[in-house]
């Protein structure tokens, strides 16, 4: 059940952030294709950054144990 909650909260927060970024940058990027591309690229980098921080944290904890 926890997995369902995590997926639902991640989807909701992602949709909310996409909506907010879309409204903020709408005046700078008029074409919706470029705006969607920009949002997807920024989101991908943020997801990769968060995953890498978590991976580094887990690796450092594993090294401390041994």
PLY file of the C-alpha trace (Angstrom):
ply
format ascii 1.0
element vertex 66
property float x
property float y
property float z
element edge 65
property int vertex1
property int vertex2
end_header
0.00 0.00 0.00
2.91 2.32 0.69
4.12 1.92 -2.89
0.77 3.10 -4.23
0.91 6.18 -2.01
4.46 6.99 -3.10
3.61 6.64 -6.80
0.44 8.73 -6.41
2.20 11.48 -4.47
5.07 11.53 -6.96
2.67 11.81 -9.89
0.67 14.55 -8.21
3.74 16.59 -7.29
5.16 16.16 -10.80
1.92 17.33 -12.39
1.75 20.31 -10.05
5.36 21.32 -10.77
4.78 20.95 -14.52
1.72 23.19 -14.27
3.58 25.83 -12.23
6.63 25.86 -14.51
4.37 26.04 -17.55
2.62 29.12 -16.15
5.87 30.81 -15.13
7.72 30.34 -18.44
4.75 30.75 -20.78
5.69 34.38 -21.46
9.27 33.43 -22.43
8.60 30.40 -24.62
5.57 30.97 -26.80
5.60 27.65 -28.64
4.15 24.91 -26.46
6.48 22.29 -28.00
9.59 24.08 -26.76
8.03 24.72 -23.39
7.14 21.03 -23.00
10.64 20.04 -24.10
12.18 22.48 -21.60
10.02 21.17 -18.74
10.82 17.55 -19.58
14.58 18.19 -19.77
14.65 20.13 -16.50
12.52 17.47 -14.80
14.77 14.69 -16.05
17.86 16.42 -14.69
16.18 17.01 -11.34
15.08 13.39 -11.06
18.59 12.24 -11.97
20.10 14.59 -9.40
17.81 13.41 -6.61
18.46 9.76 -7.46
22.22 10.33 -7.54
22.10 12.04 -4.13
20.20 9.09 -2.71
22.62 6.63 -4.33
25.66 8.47 -2.96
24.07 8.54 0.50
23.40 4.80 0.39
26.92 4.06 -0.86
28.53 6.14 1.88
26.39 4.40 4.53
27.42 1.02 3.17
31.10 1.99 3.27
30.81 3.19 6.86
29.34 -0.16 7.96
32.40 -2.05 6.74
0 1
1 2
2 3
3 4
4 5
5 6
6 7
7 8
8 9
9 10
10 11
11 12
12 13
13 14
14 15
15 16
16 17
17 18
18 19
19 20
20 21
21 22
22 23
23 24
24 25
25 26
26 27
27 28
28 29
29 30
30 31
31 32
32 33
33 34
34 35
35 36
36 37
37 38
38 39
39 40
40 41
41 42
42 43
43 44
44 45
45 46
46 47
47 48
48 49
49 50
50 51
51 52
52 53
53 54
54 55
55 56
56 57
57 58
58 59
59 60
60 61
61 62
62 63
63 64
64 65
